């Protein structure tokens, strides 16, 4: 059983999107296994906060 506590600080969709873009730039357009996992995590984080942006518009 994991005892890791996730951060409760939510970043904006724009902040997460910037990290996604930076990941792709660093990788040269091809993600290795570790980068794919980071990308997956970032996309899931982005999806969790993106609807808040849509409701605010």
C-alpha beads as a LAMMPS data file, in Angstrom:
LAMMPS data file: protein, C-alpha beads

57 atoms
56 bonds

1 atom types
1 bond types

-500.0 500.0 xlo xhi
-500.0 500.0 ylo yhi
-500.0 500.0 zlo zhi

Masses

1 110.0

Atoms # bond

1 1 1 0.000 0.000 0.000
2 1 1 1.395 3.366 -1.006
3 1 1 1.713 6.112 1.577
4 1 1 2.674 8.776 -0.946
5 1 1 0.588 11.918 -0.621
6 1 1 -0.211 13.702 -3.862
7 1 1 0.238 17.444 -3.978
8 1 1 -3.010 19.314 -3.424
9 1 1 -1.764 22.382 -5.277
10 1 1 -3.535 22.601 -8.599
11 1 1 -1.831 24.294 -11.491
12 1 1 -3.755 26.021 -14.231
13 1 1 -4.398 24.280 -17.535
14 1 1 -2.090 26.829 -19.173
15 1 1 0.761 25.942 -16.796
16 1 1 0.361 22.228 -17.424
17 1 1 0.060 22.816 -21.175
18 1 1 3.351 24.732 -21.105
19 1 1 5.022 21.756 -19.428
20 1 1 3.615 19.435 -22.089
21 1 1 4.986 21.685 -24.838
22 1 1 8.381 21.869 -23.132
23 1 1 8.500 18.074 -22.827
24 1 1 7.898 17.681 -26.574
25 1 1 10.551 20.293 -27.378
26 1 1 13.130 18.626 -25.107
27 1 1 12.425 15.235 -26.631
28 1 1 12.773 16.387 -30.228
29 1 1 9.309 15.027 -31.011
30 1 1 9.953 11.414 -29.934
31 1 1 9.211 10.358 -26.376
32 1 1 11.054 7.526 -24.650
33 1 1 9.340 5.354 -22.026
34 1 1 10.006 7.675 -19.106
35 1 1 8.924 10.716 -21.121
36 1 1 5.727 8.944 -22.241
37 1 1 4.865 8.328 -18.599
38 1 1 5.499 11.993 -17.778
39 1 1 3.379 13.004 -20.787
40 1 1 0.541 10.710 -19.666
41 1 1 0.654 12.184 -16.160
42 1 1 0.662 15.739 -17.500
43 1 1 -2.239 15.099 -19.884
44 1 1 -4.289 13.605 -17.058
45 1 1 -3.497 16.608 -14.871
46 1 1 -4.413 18.967 -17.724
47 1 1 -7.717 17.144 -18.316
48 1 1 -8.591 17.469 -14.638
49 1 1 -8.209 21.264 -14.653
50 1 1 -9.210 22.105 -18.251
51 1 1 -12.991 21.902 -17.625
52 1 1 -12.598 24.627 -14.990
53 1 1 -11.252 26.903 -17.715
54 1 1 -14.229 26.139 -19.978
55 1 1 -16.747 26.917 -17.236
56 1 1 -15.000 30.203 -16.413
57 1 1 -15.128 31.430 -20.010

Bonds

1 1 1 2
2 1 2 3
3 1 3 4
4 1 4 5
5 1 5 6
6 1 6 7
7 1 7 8
8 1 8 9
9 1 9 10
10 1 10 11
11 1 11 12
12 1 12 13
13 1 13 14
14 1 14 15
15 1 15 16
16 1 16 17
17 1 17 18
18 1 18 19
19 1 19 20
20 1 20 21
21 1 21 22
22 1 22 23
23 1 23 24
24 1 24 25
25 1 25 26
26 1 26 27
27 1 27 28
28 1 28 29
29 1 29 30
30 1 30 31
31 1 31 32
32 1 32 33
33 1 33 34
34 1 34 35
35 1 35 36
36 1 36 37
37 1 37 38
38 1 38 39
39 1 39 40
40 1 40 41
41 1 41 42
42 1 42 43
43 1 43 44
44 1 44 45
45 1 45 46
46 1 46 47
47 1 47 48
48 1 48 49
49 1 49 50
50 1 50 51
51 1 51 52
52 1 52 53
53 1 53 54
54 1 54 55
55 1 55 56
56 1 56 57
